[in-house]
Amino acid sequence: MAIKSILTSQTDFTGEFPVSEKTVALWRFNEATPDSNNMLADDSGHNRNFFVSGWSGTSANLSSGRLGRYFRQNIINPTSEKTHLVATNDGSFFSDLGEKIVVGGWINPTTYSVGQTYIPIFNTRQGPGQPIFYVSLFQGRLRLMLYNSSGSLIYDQTETPTIPLKNNGWYFIASIIEVNSKRVQNLLCDRSDGAVWQSPVRTFTGDLNQSCVADIVMGMHANTYYYAGGFDDWFYEKDSSLTMEDLIFYFKSSILANGGDSTADVDALVDPGSVILKATSGVYAQSGQFYSIAAACGLSGTGRVSVTSEYIAGITSISLVETSTSDDLSSWTEWQAIGTSGELLSPNREYIRYRITLSTQDTSRTPKLLEIQLHDIPKPPYERLGFARPVVLDTNGAWEAVLENAFDIVVTSEVNGADILEFKLPFHDSKRETLDNEKQVQIVNDVYRIRTITDEKSSDGRVVTQVYAEAAFYDLSFSAEKEPMEFVAETPEVPMRYALLNTGWSLGNVTVNTKRTWQSTEKNALAILRTIQNIHGGDLIFDSANRLVHLLTFGGTDSGALFCYRKNMKSIQRVVDTRSLITRLYAYGKDGITFASINGNKEYVEDYSYSSEVRVGTLDASSISNPYQLLEFANMRLAQYAKPRISYVLSAMDLSVLTGYEHEAWKLGDIVTVDDRDLNLSVKTRVVRRQYNLQEPWKTVLELSTTLRELGDSSAVWDKAADILSSADVLDRQEVKDLVPFNHLRNSRADDGLTYWLSSGFTVDPNNGVSGSASFKAEGVLGMTKSLSQTVYPASRKSYTFSAQIASENLQKGPNGKVGIEVVIEYEDGSTETRFIDLY
């Protein structure tokens, strides 16, 4: 997905003329009054301010208009008021002109200026020294004069536009002067009807006065001739890259925007770079419609609009986002609201504009619009996973190469968990050069980022490139560091928006409506989102193509798909697992709070629907500070822990890739039916993990009903390393907490003494625990081995994580001493392998 256009600056919101690196000076006239020296600011940042001559005692003022304020002069009697503007040349105004100079801006003439013979606009004839150019009106028509270094006139042309100037009309005028090519072209545009007139390209002889040191004077010549009316957004550029097309685009685009319009109920001037509701005497309007300038559209596929804003839930909001599109900036389609996930529903045209409604329920507060992005989502070359091939994307998100010769293409994804892509490519394939770390690869609508590239040569001389890529949402783990944040009785939308702020991702659909009071201490966006899902429940779904994050009560459908032996199922394994069964669950929240006071003085909840045996577990919910929500959270988790984990692992074919079997389609998270007479099995269950073979869909492996791990992993170690034990590392408190619900070890906190453990020299310390009240303890003896062991029987996974909280005191090792975790791995063929993780 590529970003087609972004609107985020003041000029995007107001329609004011933008500053560029070639701008010598730009005067917006947005002040309420000149400063104490009667100066008006140069908004280019070069400090070439205008002095207002004839401010006091005249009709001169800074009036409210369409682009903020504008300067108005000589309205009563120009010959007696004699107001004009002077920018003193510091010697650099006209040095190093480059190939092109451009001057222009908005005028708002009166009857006087339209009717008189000579009306100065932008003047260098007042000295000092010789002039370079002079923009004026001659009998209401645009006139441009050019001079050489001796002061001789080398060009003088009065145009006869098809647009007549009228009293109190607003017109954008500009002149392009090509210094070396010696060509000139003028522009006149009428805001009232959008009319545009451009002169023929004309030529001049002689050389411009590039040694000019004259001041710039607006609205006066020879202390005799004066302009009456308004000026706004006047600019002068040298060595400019502006073309006539650029100036026309600016005009047609700018007249659409209202962020600077004094009559609008929105304001894009008071807080530059944002749009808020307009305030009058400290009271904001209840609602207002903002209109943007035009931006590039012309999509290669479908479009999605994302809006970044600041708001207070239930009080202020961006209540409606609408779009309109055009091919010529003149004829526009009807306004159309975007879809619920930001889908662009207006027809695809060359240009787009936005109408956005801001609202507030409290007129002392306002929402703030910060940015509008249009994303271009190319139509994928493949519409189904079956037989699809990886597509390499360039830096703009466009297709760079389709890897037709890729093989062993496998997508492994889980509900609320990992999502990775692995494939191989012949090393000498012509498209191998398109592969590089951190480039993006598209599979149908999903986008992955390449993390590892391995080139391997086998004993037969065959060279293959292996690629491992992670889903685009893994990048959220590298977001800017998030500060701790307290959420009080909030639905998940609020913390999700906080997590996604400034990440380039937006909030999608949220159907989970639980409220939680908790504190987020995670440092990155992905960790916060995982915590939100853990606390609120539901399915966290990442839409990489649209860069949206959804939290749905149920992220699938009842697909109607049937898996049956000798139809589309080759093998099946059913696992009923009670190793993690818990019937009594203690829960501890922030600062050790419990829900005993609202639960009959019991710090635990119980569920004996499956087993009458008391099996105790402890839930660390230290981010939750509300006892009622802690109780609700404990009951939600106990509902999962008090039942056996029943999972089905089957090897099956995706029949939906075949003609006539489209109805057999299913996706991750869907409900499917599994039928096997030999196992006396007919059950509806959920696809919670899939290992989809794109090249050979009949080799797809599914895990149904439940996963033994629900957390995705941004480091890519868990799913990538099939038989590698990572070296020991220190886990923080949150990481340990995340691992606990998926722990294969029984009684891992010593809550039940040494039950399930085989101890040789270890005891239980009932008073010094970390996540619980107890811990295992051993006092070392020189020349003696002490151990604590347990055998576990994990389900089908390629890799596992070992974690422990460890403390030591006065620990000294002998010559052959070791402190660590010894892992004995038994494989399916009965062979074993021992590995040691050194902890000290």
Secondary structure, DSSP 8 states (H G I E B T S, - for coil): -EEEEEE-SHHHHH------TTEEEEE---SSS--TTSEE--TTTT---EEEET-TTSS-EEEEETTEEEEEE-SS-HHHH--EEEE---S-SSSS--SEEEEEEEEEE-HHHHHSSEEEEEE-TT-SS--SEEEEEETTEEEEEEE-TTS-EEEEEE---SS---TT--EEEEEEEETTTTEEEEEEEETTTTEEEE---EE--S---TT----EEESEETTTEE--EEEEEEEEEES----HHHHHHHHHHHTT--TT-TTSSEESSSSTT-EEE-EETTEE-SEEEEE---EE---SSEEEEEEEEE--TTTEEEEEEEEEEESSSSS----EE--TT-B--S---SEEEEEEEEEESSTT---EEEEEEEEEE---S-SSSTT---EEE-TTS-EEEE-TT-EEEEEEEETTS-EEEEEEEETT-TTGGG--TT-EEEETTEEEEEEEEEEEE-TTS-EEEEEEEEEGGGGGGGS-----EEEEEE-THHHHHHHHTTSS-EEEEE-----EEEEE--SSHHHHHHHHHHHH-SEEEEETTTTEEEEES----EEEEEEEBTTTEEEEEEEEE-TT--SEEEEE-GGG--SGGGTTT-SEEE--SS--S--EEEEE-TTB--HHHHHHHHHHHHHHHTS-EEEEEEEE--GGGSTT-GGG---TT-EEEEEETTTTEEEEEEEEEEEEESS-GGGEEEEES--S-----TT-HHHH-SS---------HHHHHHHGGG--STTTT-TTTTTT-EEES-EEETT--SSSS-EEE----TT---EEE------S-S----------SS----TT---EEEEEEE-TTS-EEEEEEE--
